[in-house]
C-alpha cells in the first residue's frame, strides 16, 4: 500500500465531547459555562419565559378558517379539448394520456372543465363541468355525464 493510492475520505467524524480534561473537550463539553442552554434541552420555540408566539396569536374561529388546506381542482378550459378525437370519453385518464394535465396533480386535486373558448369536437365528458362549458359541449354535439 502506497500513500498516493489511499482512498480519499471526505466524511468527518463527529466531535467526541465530554471525554475528560485531557481530550480538550472535557468539563463543559463545548457548551460554554452555566445558563439554561448549558444544562439541558430546551425547545426551539422557547422565548426566555415570555408567552410563546402561538399563544399570543388570536384564535381563528368559524367558517373558512382552513382555506390554506383546501384543494382547488385543476382547471381545464373547453378550448383545450379540441385536441381530442370525435366521440372520445373525457376523463382523467384521457387528459393524462393527451398531456393536458399531470397525473399526480389530477389524482390529488381533481379536474374541472370551464367554458373559456370554443369546442369543435363532439365529446362525452365524465368530469365536473361549469354551466357555460356544458352549454358549449352540448352545442358541439357532445354530452355531459355526471
ABEGO torsion letter per residue (X at the ends): XBAAABBBBABBBBBBBGAEAAAGABGAGGAEBEEAAAABBBBAABAGGBBBAAAABBBBBEBGAAAAABBBBBBBBAAAAAABBBGBBBBAAAAAAAGABBAAAAAAAEBBBBABEBBABBBBBABBBBAAAAAAAAAAGBBBBX
